Amino acid sequence: MGMPLELNTMIVTKGREKREEDNWFTLKKDGYRLYPLDIPLEVKKTIEGDLIGQAVVKKVEWTNGETNLMYQLLSLKSTN
């Protein structure tokens, strides 16, 4: 039996990101998702939404059908 896995090349927050400190954020996503580490990725609130900024994923952790993501925001394009 296979494990469903999604490969993501963009961080879509849907407003559920949590600021840890300074420019460090965590985000929980349903399902198992794989993100490239240490490569700048676009950050958007929704898939079709405007670009919020760029971030680098530093940690991806899979537990109980969820993906826990830690990323560092590198640049901010818009606050809305």
Backbone as ProteinMPNN parsed JSONL, in Angstrom:
{"seq_chain_A": "MGMPLELNTMIVTKGREKREEDNWFTLKKDGYRLYPLDIPLEVKKTIEGDLIGQAVVKKVEWTNGETNLMYQLLSLKSTN", "coords_chain_A": {"N_chain_A": [[0.847, -1.179, 0.0], [0.597, 2.18, -0.865], [1.834, 5.434, 0.18], [0.162, 8.465, 0.285], [1.54, 11.351, -1.157], [2.453, 14.696, -1.528], [4.137, 16.965, -3.605], [5.397, 20.105, -3.062], [6.05, 23.35, -4.325], [5.687, 25.851, -3.509], [4.709, 27.908, -0.788], [1.667, 27.879, 0.7], [-0.288, 29.592, 2.817], [-2.9, 30.101, 3.806], [-3.564, 31.757, 5.849], [-2.954, 30.471, 8.219], [-0.45, 30.378, 9.346], [2.015, 30.552, 11.945], [3.744, 32.833, 13.836], [6.912, 32.383, 15.155], [9.349, 33.56, 16.073], [10.906, 36.662, 15.309], [11.574, 36.482, 11.963], [10.753, 33.868, 11.645], [8.561, 31.18, 11.041], [5.911, 28.796, 11.661], [3.92, 26.202, 10.241], [1.097, 24.17, 9.897], [-0.008, 21.595, 7.837], [-2.54, 19.644, 6.305], [-2.194, 16.198, 5.503], [0.57, 14.484, 3.845], [3.302, 16.257, 2.834], [5.913, 17.357, 0.729], [8.603, 19.545, 0.723], [11.111, 21.518, -0.889], [14.247, 22.007, 0.705], [16.084, 24.809, 1.95], [15.929, 26.434, -0.334], [14.798, 29.315, -1.931], [11.333, 29.943, -1.837], [8.122, 30.899, -3.146], [5.719, 32.646, -1.16], [2.34, 32.533, -0.476], [-0.999, 33.565, 0.386], [-3.256, 32.311, -0.612], [-3.608, 29.898, -3.274], [-4.207, 31.124, -5.738], [-3.802, 33.714, -5.025], [-2.129, 36.927, -4.405], [1.441, 37.395, -4.379], [3.065, 37.115, -1.318], [5.624, 37.069, -0.252], [9.017, 35.805, -0.051], [10.408, 32.744, 1.106], [12.468, 30.44, 2.985], [12.42, 27.056, 3.459], [13.193, 25.34, 6.366], [12.739, 23.135, 7.952], [10.96, 20.109, 7.767], [8.435, 18.085, 8.934], [6.787, 15.048, 9.369], [3.89, 13.836, 10.855], [1.297, 11.83, 12.118], [-0.451, 12.033, 9.819], [-0.127, 14.685, 9.12], [1.72, 17.57, 7.99], [4.325, 19.317, 9.35], [5.75, 22.387, 9.14], [8.61, 24.437, 9.136], [9.703, 27.632, 8.468], [11.733, 30.345, 7.186], [11.109, 33.658, 6.664], [12.237, 35.514, 3.987], [11.864, 37.802, 2.417], [9.396, 40.365, 2.205], [6.597, 41.157, 0.414], [4.036, 42.227, 0.508], [1.744, 43.248, 3.049], [-0.867, 42.567, 3.199]], "CA_chain_A": [[0.0, 0.0, 0.0], [1.395, 3.397, -0.979], [1.557, 6.58, 1.041], [-0.081, 9.655, -0.537], [2.554, 12.374, -0.926], [2.319, 15.839, -2.429], [5.351, 17.757, -3.73], [5.027, 21.515, -3.121], [7.119, 24.277, -4.677], [5.208, 27.146, -3.057], [4.107, 27.819, 0.538], [0.341, 28.49, 0.735], [-0.55, 29.64, 4.26], [-4.332, 30.23, 4.119], [-3.665, 32.523, 7.09], [-2.772, 29.587, 9.382], [0.935, 30.388, 9.8], [2.211, 31.026, 13.31], [5.071, 33.44, 14.008], [7.644, 31.865, 16.308], [10.188, 34.687, 16.49], [11.417, 37.45, 14.195], [11.07, 36.063, 10.645], [10.562, 32.41, 11.66], [7.156, 30.8, 11.102], [5.546, 27.391, 11.542], [2.667, 25.997, 9.529], [0.624, 22.788, 9.84], [-0.801, 21.302, 6.65], [-3.096, 18.296, 6.272], [-1.566, 15.284, 4.554], [2.027, 14.437, 3.777], [3.781, 17.158, 1.788], [7.358, 17.472, 0.651], [9.058, 20.865, 0.28], [12.566, 21.598, -0.999], [14.893, 22.723, 1.805], [17.145, 25.789, 1.671], [15.741, 27.057, -1.648], [13.727, 30.309, -1.803], [10.022, 29.605, -2.394], [7.094, 31.933, -3.02], [4.735, 32.496, -0.084], [1.053, 33.126, -0.822], [-2.077, 33.245, 1.313], [-4.034, 31.321, -1.361], [-2.913, 29.495, -4.495], [-4.45, 32.124, -6.776], [-3.596, 35.039, -4.45], [-0.916, 37.687, -4.683], [2.673, 36.997, -3.719], [3.313, 37.777, -0.031], [7.066, 37.203, -0.103], [9.799, 34.599, -0.294], [10.866, 32.097, 2.335], [13.279, 29.236, 2.858], [11.995, 25.996, 4.371], [14.324, 24.826, 7.127], [12.408, 21.857, 8.585], [9.704, 19.455, 7.395], [8.217, 16.94, 9.826], [5.525, 14.346, 9.126], [3.345, 13.097, 11.994], [-0.144, 11.61, 12.178], [-1.165, 12.526, 8.646], [0.08, 16.117, 8.978], [3.062, 18.067, 7.715], [4.699, 20.489, 10.135], [6.73, 23.101, 8.345], [9.24, 25.615, 9.727], [10.358, 28.396, 7.411], [12.231, 31.678, 7.492], [10.707, 34.631, 5.654], [13.392, 36.274, 3.506], [11.422, 39.094, 1.944], [7.962, 40.609, 2.338], [6.127, 41.989, -0.701], [2.793, 42.903, 0.877], [1.261, 42.831, 4.359], [-2.296, 42.213, 3.098]], "C_chain_A": [[0.89, 1.239, 0.0], [0.962, 4.478, -0.007], [1.31, 7.788, 0.15], [0.893, 10.765, -0.155], [2.393, 13.464, -1.974], [3.629, 16.614, -2.429], [4.951, 19.213, -3.939], [6.249, 22.366, -3.445], [6.73, 25.71, -4.332], [4.596, 26.927, -1.673], [2.79, 28.582, 0.494], [-0.139, 28.426, 2.182], [-2.024, 29.595, 4.639], [-4.545, 30.932, 5.468], [-3.436, 31.705, 8.347], [-1.324, 29.523, 9.88], [1.006, 30.972, 11.219], [3.632, 31.572, 13.426], [5.703, 32.895, 15.275], [8.53, 32.956, 16.907], [10.732, 35.363, 15.241], [10.787, 37.01, 12.876], [10.874, 34.561, 10.534], [9.089, 32.081, 11.883], [7.016, 29.285, 11.086], [4.172, 27.322, 10.892], [2.338, 24.517, 9.542], [-0.275, 22.631, 8.636], [-1.323, 19.873, 6.76], [-2.386, 17.466, 5.22], [-0.052, 15.36, 4.604], [2.482, 15.253, 2.579], [5.29, 17.264, 1.87], [7.704, 18.839, 0.062], [10.577, 20.827, 0.112], [13.128, 22.429, 0.152], [15.931, 23.692, 1.262], [17.107, 26.381, 0.264], [14.612, 28.074, -1.502], [12.462, 29.885, -2.556], [9.082, 30.791, -2.241], [6.174, 31.598, -1.857], [3.481, 33.243, -0.512], [0.022, 32.733, 0.227], [-3.009, 32.202, 0.697], [-3.279, 31.005, -2.652], [-3.038, 30.562, -5.581], [-4.159, 33.541, -6.294], [-2.282, 35.682, -4.854], [0.26, 37.147, -3.88], [2.844, 37.804, -2.431], [4.805, 38.034, 0.13], [7.774, 35.925, -0.509], [10.31, 34.068, 1.034], [11.709, 30.882, 1.984], [12.794, 28.243, 3.91], [13.232, 25.42, 5.044], [14.034, 23.46, 7.748], [11.043, 21.387, 8.105], [9.574, 18.224, 8.273], [6.836, 16.348, 9.545], [5.109, 13.6, 10.384], [1.835, 13.015, 11.878], [-0.928, 12.229, 11.025], [-1.053, 14.029, 8.436], [1.528, 16.412, 8.609], [3.273, 19.314, 8.546], [5.903, 21.125, 9.452], [7.301, 24.26, 9.15], [9.991, 26.331, 8.613], [10.762, 29.774, 7.899], [11.84, 32.605, 6.343], [11.912, 35.476, 5.28], [13.019, 37.673, 3.069], [9.905, 39.163, 2.026], [7.545, 41.574, 1.24], [4.917, 42.823, -0.316], [2.353, 42.399, 2.247], [-0.193, 42.408, 4.336], [-2.467, 40.892, 2.41]], "O_chain_A": [[1.834, 1.327, 0.786], [-0.134, 4.435, 0.552], [2.165, 8.117, -0.673], [1.054, 11.082, 1.024], [2.217, 13.182, -3.159], [4.178, 16.892, -1.363], [4.238, 19.525, -4.893], [7.338, 22.14, -2.917], [7.355, 26.663, -4.796], [4.024, 25.868, -1.414], [2.783, 29.793, 0.276], [-0.371, 27.341, 2.716], [-2.36, 29.09, 5.711], [-5.561, 30.733, 6.135], [-3.698, 32.193, 9.446], [-1.004, 28.704, 10.742], [0.164, 31.774, 11.622], [4.602, 30.866, 13.151], [5.099, 32.94, 16.346], [8.463, 33.236, 18.104], [10.987, 34.705, 14.232], [9.578, 37.156, 12.697], [10.832, 34.031, 9.424], [8.447, 32.622, 12.784], [7.88, 28.575, 10.57], [3.373, 28.254, 10.982], [3.196, 23.689, 9.234], [-1.193, 23.424, 8.426], [-0.621, 18.991, 7.255], [-2.018, 17.978, 4.163], [0.527, 16.187, 5.309], [2.094, 14.974, 1.445], [5.867, 17.258, 2.957], [7.161, 19.237, -0.969], [11.262, 20.169, 0.894], [12.542, 23.444, 0.529], [16.574, 23.43, 0.245], [18.142, 26.785, -0.267], [13.551, 27.722, -0.987], [12.506, 29.524, -3.732], [9.228, 31.594, -1.319], [5.882, 30.431, -1.595], [3.534, 34.421, -0.865], [0.152, 31.697, 0.879], [-3.497, 31.312, 1.395], [-2.408, 31.769, -3.068], [-2.062, 30.863, -6.268], [-4.259, 34.483, -7.079], [-1.449, 35.087, -5.537], [0.083, 36.522, -2.835], [2.775, 39.033, -2.452], [5.205, 39.1, 0.598], [7.219, 35.078, -1.209], [10.606, 34.825, 1.958], [11.675, 30.37, 0.865], [12.761, 28.551, 5.102], [14.201, 25.057, 4.377], [14.961, 22.705, 8.042], [10.091, 22.165, 8.043], [10.495, 17.41, 8.35], [5.841, 17.071, 9.492], [5.888, 12.815, 10.925], [1.172, 14.008, 11.578], [-1.952, 12.876, 11.242], [-1.812, 14.596, 7.649], [2.433, 15.621, 8.876], [2.494, 20.263, 8.461], [6.928, 20.483, 9.223], [6.545, 24.995, 9.786], [10.802, 25.733, 7.906], [10.224, 30.299, 8.873], [12.198, 32.362, 5.191], [12.54, 36.087, 6.145], [13.76, 38.625, 3.315], [9.218, 38.146, 1.928], [8.076, 42.681, 1.144], [4.775, 43.969, -0.744], [2.573, 41.232, 2.57], [-0.711, 41.935, 5.348], [-3.594, 40.429, 2.233]]}, "name": "protein", "num_of_chains": 1, "seq": "MGMPLELNTMIVTKGREKREEDNWFTLKKDGYRLYPLDIPLEVKKTIEGDLIGQAVVKKVEWTNGETNLMYQLLSLKSTN"}
